[in-house]
Amino acid sequence: MEGDEVMSEQKKGQSIEEKQYLVRFNADTKSHLTVMDEDICLTKCPDKICTIFCPAEIYKWENIRMHVGYEGCHECGSCRIGCPHQNIKWEYPKGGHGIVFRLA
C-alpha cells in the first residue's frame, strides 16, 4: 500500500469517538439551542428522546429539567426534527462561533 492508501484505511477504521476528537468548538456565551417549554419535557415526554438521538449528547435530563450543553453542538440539526413535540428551537450560532472541523 502507498502512503495515501494507508492513511485512507486508518481514517475508515476510526471510532466515532476518535472522529469527534477532531472537532473543535468556538462556543458563544449565549446558546443557539432553546428548550421552549420545559414542562413539556417533564409531563409529555417520558422517554426524553433528545438525550438519545443527539450525536453530541448535549441534552441531559437532570431531575426535573433539561440541561442543554450547547457548547459541544455538532450543528447537525437532529434536535430540530427529532423532538416529537417540536419543543427545541435550533438556530445557527452567531457568526464566528460554533463547530470547527479539523481534518486529520
C-alpha positions in Angstrom: 0.0 0.0 0.0 1.1 3.5 -0.7 1.1 6.3 1.8 -2.3 7.8 0.8 -4.0 4.4 0.8 -2.6 3.6 4.3 -4.0 6.9 5.7 -7.3 6.4 4.0 -7.6 2.9 5.6 -6.7 4.4 9.0 -9.4 7.0 8.7 -12.0 4.4 7.8 -11.2 2.4 10.9 -11.7 5.3 13.3 -14.3 5.0 16.0 -16.9 7.8 16.4 -15.1 9.0 19.5 -11.9 9.3 17.5 -13.6 11.2 14.8 -15.3 13.5 17.3 -11.9 14.3 18.8 -11.0 16.0 15.5 -13.9 18.5 16.1 -13.2 21.8 17.9 -15.7 24.4 19.1 -15.8 28.1 19.4 -18.7 28.5 21.7 -20.7 31.7 22.1 -21.7 32.9 25.5 -25.4 32.5 24.5 -26.9 29.2 23.5 -28.3 28.8 20.0 -30.5 26.0 21.3 -33.6 26.6 23.4 -36.0 24.1 25.1 -39.1 26.2 24.6 -41.3 24.7 27.4 -39.5 22.5 30.0 -42.9 21.5 31.3 -43.5 19.5 28.0 -40.3 17.6 28.7 -41.4 16.9 32.2 -45.0 15.9 31.6 -45.4 14.8 28.0 -42.1 13.2 27.1 -41.4 10.2 29.3 -38.6 8.9 27.0 -36.6 12.2 26.8 -35.6 11.0 23.3 -33.4 14.1 22.6 -31.0 12.6 25.2 -30.7 9.6 22.8 -30.7 10.9 19.2 -28.2 13.8 19.7 -24.8 12.5 18.4 -23.0 15.1 20.6 -25.0 14.0 23.7 -25.7 17.7 24.6 -29.1 17.1 26.1 -29.1 15.7 29.7 -32.2 15.2 31.9 -31.4 16.4 35.4 -34.1 15.8 38.0 -37.0 18.0 36.6 -35.3 19.9 33.8 -33.4 19.5 30.6 -29.8 20.7 30.6 -28.5 21.8 27.2 -24.7 21.8 26.8 -24.8 23.8 23.6 -21.0 24.3 23.6 -20.4 20.9 22.1 -23.2 21.0 19.5 -22.3 19.5 16.1 -24.9 21.7 14.4 -26.4 18.7 12.6 -30.0 19.8 13.3 -31.2 16.4 14.7 -32.9 18.1 17.5 -34.7 20.4 15.2 -36.5 17.5 13.6 -36.2 14.8 16.2 -38.2 16.2 19.1 -41.7 14.6 18.9 -43.2 17.8 20.5 -41.2 20.3 18.4 -40.1 21.8 21.6 -36.5 22.6 20.7 -35.6 25.8 18.9 -32.5 25.4 16.9 -30.7 28.4 15.3 -27.3 28.8 13.7 -24.7 30.1 16.2 -23.7 33.7 15.9 -21.1 34.4 13.2 -17.7 33.1 14.0 -19.0 30.7 16.7 -19.9 27.1 16.6 -18.2 24.0 15.3 -14.8 24.0 13.7 -13.9 20.9 11.7 -10.3 19.7 11.6 -9.2 17.1 9.1 -6.7 14.6 10.2 
